[in-house]
C-alpha cells in the first residue's frame, strides 16, 4: 500500500536538540501565529529559526555581520571606558 501525504522536503535526520528560553509574551505570539497557520508551535518555531538563519547568511555575504560585530565591540569598549571614568570621580 502506498503512503499517503507529501514527500519530505529534505531527507536529513533531525537528531540534535537545542533549548531556547522565551518570555511569556514571546510564547503567546508564537502560539497565536502557530494556531493561525494551523501548525504545531515547534514546527513554526523551527521554521522561524531557519528563516532567520538564511537571513543571517545573506547578511554575512553582504558584510553586514562584520559591521554589526564592530559596533558591538565598540559599544563594549565604550561601556568599559565609561565605567572606568565613573570610578575616578
Z-matrix of the N, CA and C atoms (Angstrom, degrees):
N
C 1 1.449
C 2 1.533 1 109.31
N 3 1.309 2 116.56 1 137.35
C 4 1.459 3 122.77 2 -178.33
C 5 1.527 4 110.53 3 -79.13
N 6 1.344 5 115.77 4 140.64
C 7 1.461 6 120.51 5 177.68
C 8 1.518 7 110.37 6 -69.75
N 9 1.329 8 115.01 7 144.71
C 10 1.460 9 121.55 8 178.48
C 11 1.525 10 108.62 9 -95.56
N 12 1.324 11 117.80 10 145.47
C 13 1.455 12 122.02 11 176.93
C 14 1.514 13 111.89 12 112.84
N 15 1.311 14 114.14 13 175.54
C 16 1.464 15 118.81 14 -177.37
C 17 1.516 16 110.71 15 -81.15
N 18 1.309 17 115.58 16 158.49
C 19 1.454 18 121.12 17 175.14
C 20 1.527 19 108.52 18 -75.22
N 21 1.327 20 117.16 19 147.37
C 22 1.468 21 119.08 20 177.56
C 23 1.534 22 110.98 21 -61.17
N 24 1.324 23 115.49 22 143.25
C 25 1.459 24 120.46 23 178.89
C 26 1.520 25 110.62 24 -66.66
N 27 1.315 26 116.64 25 -41.33
C 28 1.462 27 120.10 26 177.02
C 29 1.530 28 108.54 27 -129.52
N 30 1.292 29 115.67 28 162.22
C 31 1.457 30 119.72 29 -178.07
C 32 1.530 31 111.56 30 -110.14
N 33 1.315 32 116.82 31 4.84
C 34 1.464 33 121.17 32 -179.67
C 35 1.526 34 109.86 33 -71.00
N 36 1.335 35 116.57 34 130.21
C 37 1.457 36 120.54 35 179.66
C 38 1.518 37 110.45 36 -72.39
N 39 1.310 38 115.32 37 141.16
C 40 1.457 39 121.44 38 177.75
C 41 1.521 40 107.93 39 -106.28
N 42 1.326 41 115.83 40 96.54
C 43 1.462 42 120.67 41 -176.02
C 44 1.519 43 113.22 42 -114.54
N 45 1.303 44 118.03 43 -14.05
C 46 1.459 45 121.34 44 -176.03
C 47 1.523 46 109.74 45 -98.44
N 48 1.322 47 115.77 46 135.72
C 49 1.466 48 121.41 47 178.84
C 50 1.521 49 109.88 48 -115.06
N 51 1.320 50 115.07 49 150.58
C 52 1.454 51 120.84 50 170.60
C 53 1.527 52 107.51 51 -128.43
N 54 1.309 53 116.18 52 155.66
C 55 1.454 54 121.28 53 178.37
C 56 1.517 55 108.25 54 -109.36
N 57 1.315 56 115.49 55 129.48
C 58 1.463 57 121.15 56 -179.98
C 59 1.521 58 107.99 57 -127.07
N 60 1.320 59 116.87 58 134.95
C 61 1.459 60 120.75 59 177.61
C 62 1.528 61 109.23 60 -100.68
N 63 1.335 62 115.05 61 137.50
C 64 1.459 63 122.11 62 177.41
C 65 1.519 64 108.97 63 -124.57
N 66 1.325 65 115.83 64 155.78
C 67 1.463 66 120.08 65 172.76
C 68 1.533 67 108.14 66 -75.66
N 69 1.314 68 116.23 67 165.92
C 70 1.472 69 120.42 68 178.26
C 71 1.528 70 110.87 69 -59.21
N 72 1.346 71 116.71 70 -41.04
C 73 1.469 72 120.35 71 179.75
C 74 1.525 73 111.60 72 -65.02
N 75 1.326 74 116.78 73 -39.97
C 76 1.472 75 119.84 74 178.66
C 77 1.523 76 111.13 75 -64.22
N 78 1.332 77 116.91 76 -41.90
C 79 1.466 78 120.88 77 178.37
C 80 1.521 79 110.24 78 -63.10
N 81 1.327 80 117.41 79 -42.27
C 82 1.468 81 120.69 80 178.89
C 83 1.520 82 110.83 81 -60.71
N 84 1.337 83 116.95 82 -42.14
C 85 1.463 84 120.34 83 178.31
C 86 1.522 85 111.56 84 -62.89
N 87 1.336 86 115.82 85 -43.89
C 88 1.467 87 120.39 86 178.73
C 89 1.521 88 110.28 87 -62.83
N 90 1.327 89 117.17 88 -43.86
C 91 1.462 90 120.96 89 -179.51
C 92 1.529 91 111.64 90 -63.69
N 93 1.333 92 116.86 91 -42.49
C 94 1.471 93 120.04 92 178.50
C 95 1.527 94 111.13 93 -61.83
N 96 1.322 95 116.12 94 -46.33
C 97 1.453 96 120.14 95 -178.97
C 98 1.528 97 111.25 96 -66.76
N 99 1.319 98 116.84 97 -39.29
C 100 1.472 99 120.95 98 178.55
C 101 1.526 100 110.33 99 -63.71
N 102 1.324 101 115.73 100 -41.30
C 103 1.472 102 119.52 101 177.74
C 104 1.528 103 110.60 102 -63.80
N 105 1.321 104 116.70 103 -44.58
C 106 1.461 105 121.34 104 178.83
C 107 1.528 106 111.14 105 -60.49
N 108 1.328 107 116.11 106 -42.00
C 109 1.466 108 120.91 107 -178.58
C 110 1.529 109 112.52 108 -82.21
N 111 1.342 110 115.74 109 -5.50
C 112 1.467 111 121.95 110 -178.82
C 113 1.528 112 111.33 111 58.18
N 114 1.346 113 114.16 112 47.10
C 115 1.463 114 122.45 113 178.79
C 116 1.523 115 108.74 114 -126.46
N 117 1.317 116 117.23 115 152.12
C 118 1.472 117 118.25 116 169.33
C 119 1.532 118 109.17 117 -63.82
N 120 1.328 119 115.97 118 145.33
C 121 1.468 120 118.16 119 -176.58
C 122 1.522 121 112.12 120 -62.22
N 123 1.333 122 118.46 121 -29.50
C 124 1.463 123 119.94 122 177.91
C 125 1.519 124 111.75 123 -67.21
N 126 1.332 125 116.46 124 -36.71
C 127 1.468 126 120.36 125 178.45
C 128 1.526 127 109.32 126 -67.92
N 129 1.325 128 116.27 127 -44.53
C 130 1.466 129 119.90 128 178.73
C 131 1.529 130 110.50 129 -61.16
N 132 1.339 131 117.17 130 -45.69
C 133 1.468 132 120.63 131 -179.07
C 134 1.526 133 110.52 132 -61.07
N 135 1.319 134 117.45 133 -41.74
C 136 1.472 135 120.67 134 178.29
C 137 1.524 136 110.47 135 -63.37
N 138 1.338 137 116.16 136 -44.56
C 139 1.460 138 119.76 137 179.06
C 140 1.528 139 111.75 138 -61.03
N 141 1.324 140 116.31 139 -41.95
C 142 1.466 141 120.31 140 178.70
C 143 1.524 142 110.81 141 -63.63
N 144 1.329 143 116.27 142 -42.40
C 145 1.465 144 120.38 143 179.25
C 146 1.522 145 111.15 144 -63.83
N 147 1.334 146 116.94 145 -44.20
C 148 1.465 147 119.88 146 179.57
C 149 1.525 148 111.68 147 -66.54
N 150 1.329 149 116.94 148 -35.76
C 151 1.468 150 120.51 149 175.73
C 152 1.528 151 109.62 150 -62.23
N 153 1.337 152 116.41 151 -45.11
C 154 1.463 153 120.68 152 178.05
C 155 1.520 154 111.96 153 -63.22
N 156 1.325 155 116.57 154 -36.47
C 157 1.458 156 120.89 155 178.01
C 158 1.532 157 110.64 156 -63.38
N 159 1.321 158 116.18 157 -43.37
C 160 1.470 159 119.65 158 176.86
C 161 1.525 160 111.41 159 -61.66
N 162 1.337 161 116.01 160 -40.60
C 163 1.469 162 119.96 161 177.82
C 164 1.525 163 111.12 162 -61.84
N 165 1.332 164 116.34 163 -43.53
C 166 1.465 165 120.47 164 -179.87
C 167 1.527 166 111.29 165 -63.44
N 168 1.328 167 117.16 166 -36.88
C 169 1.465 168 120.03 167 176.76
C 170 1.525 169 110.15 168 -61.78
N 171 1.328 170 116.38 169 -41.02
C 172 1.464 171 120.34 170 177.00
C 173 1.511 172 111.75 171 -64.26
N 174 1.324 173 116.88 172 -43.05
C 175 1.465 174 120.98 173 177.86
C 176 1.520 175 110.62 174 -60.98
N 177 1.331 176 115.85 175 -38.80
C 178 1.464 177 119.75 176 179.74
C 179 1.520 178 110.72 177 -64.15
N 180 1.340 179 116.36 178 -43.50
C 181 1.475 180 120.05 179 179.01
C 182 1.531 181 111.24 180 -61.74
N 183 1.316 182 116.44 181 -34.62
C 184 1.462 183 120.72 182 -179.06
C 185 1.530 184 113.16 183 -82.05
N 186 1.331 185 116.99 184 -8.95
C 187 1.461 186 120.60 185 -179.45
C 188 1.515 187 113.64 186 86.99
N 189 1.318 188 117.30 187 4.13
C 190 1.462 189 120.62 188 -177.96
C 191 1.526 190 111.40 189 -67.94
N 192 1.327 191 117.30 190 -33.54
C 193 1.468 192 119.53 191 179.47
C 194 1.517 193 111.59 192 -65.33
N 195 1.326 194 117.44 193 -35.86
C 196 1.472 195 119.73 194 176.83
C 197 1.515 196 110.82 195 -63.04
N 198 1.311 197 116.81 196 -39.74
C 199 1.467 198 121.13 197 178.01
C 200 1.523 199 109.52 198 -64.37
N 201 1.329 200 116.70 199 -44.95
C 202 1.469 201 120.72 200 -179.79
C 203 1.521 202 111.28 201 -61.78
N 204 1.336 203 116.80 202 -42.32
C 205 1.464 204 119.89 203 177.56
C 206 1.521 205 110.50 204 -60.74
N 207 1.323 206 117.05 205 -41.51
C 208 1.462 207 121.00 206 179.05
C 209 1.513 208 112.08 207 -63.26
N 210 1.322 209 116.68 208 -40.53
C 211 1.470 210 120.97 209 178.63
C 212 1.524 211 110.19 210 -64.20
N 213 1.324 212 117.38 211 -43.10
C 214 1.465 213 121.33 212 179.55
C 215 1.519 214 110.60 213 -63.21
N 216 1.324 215 116.97 214 -45.74
C 217 1.468 216 120.33 215 179.88
C 218 1.528 217 111.09 216 -63.29
N 219 1.321 218 117.30 217 -41.58
C 220 1.464 219 121.41 218 178.73
C 221 1.517 220 110.34 219 -64.05
N 222 1.335 221 116.67 220 -43.22
C 223 1.457 222 121.00 221 179.35
C 224 1.527 223 110.95 222 -62.06
N 225 1.329 224 116.62 223 -44.71
C 226 1.466 225 120.38 224 177.87
C 227 1.523 226 111.11 225 -60.73
N 228 1.321 227 117.06 226 -42.73
C 229 1.460 228 122.36 227 178.93
C 230 1.526 229 110.69 228 -61.70
N 231 1.329 230 117.02 229 -45.18
C 232 1.463 231 121.00 230 -179.23
C 233 1.526 232 111.71 231 -66.03
N 234 1.325 233 117.44 232 -34.91
C 235 1.466 234 120.23 233 177.20
C 236 1.524 235 110.50 234 -64.19
N 237 1.322 236 117.04 235 -38.41
C 238 1.470 237 120.68 236 178.64
C 239 1.519 238 110.82 237 -66.05
N 240 1.327 239 117.03 238 -41.07
C 241 1.470 240 120.75 239 179.07
C 242 1.520 241 109.94 240 -63.95
N 243 1.326 242 117.26 241 -44.30
C 244 1.456 243 121.18 242 179.96
C 245 1.518 244 109.66 243 -61.57
N 246 1.320 245 118.36 244 -43.80
C 247 1.452 246 122.36 245 179.49
C 248 1.527 247 110.45 246 -62.29
N 249 1.330 248 116.91 247 -41.95
C 250 1.459 249 120.88 248 179.33
C 251 1.520 250 111.08 249 -63.37
N 252 1.307 251 118.55 250 -41.88
C 253 1.463 252 122.45 251 179.83
C 254 1.521 253 111.46 252 -65.67
N 255 1.332 254 117.88 253 -35.84
C 256 1.465 255 120.34 254 179.33
C 257 1.521 256 110.59 255 -67.16
N 258 1.312 257 118.47 256 -32.72
C 259 1.455 258 121.84 257 178.45
C 260 1.538 259 111.46 258 -66.59
N 261 1.335 260 116.47 259 -33.39
C 262 1.467 261 121.35 260 -177.56
C 263 1.521 262 110.86 261 -67.25
N 264 1.319 263 117.37 262 -35.20
C 265 1.476 264 121.15 263 -178.74
C 266 1.451 265 109.32 264 -62.06
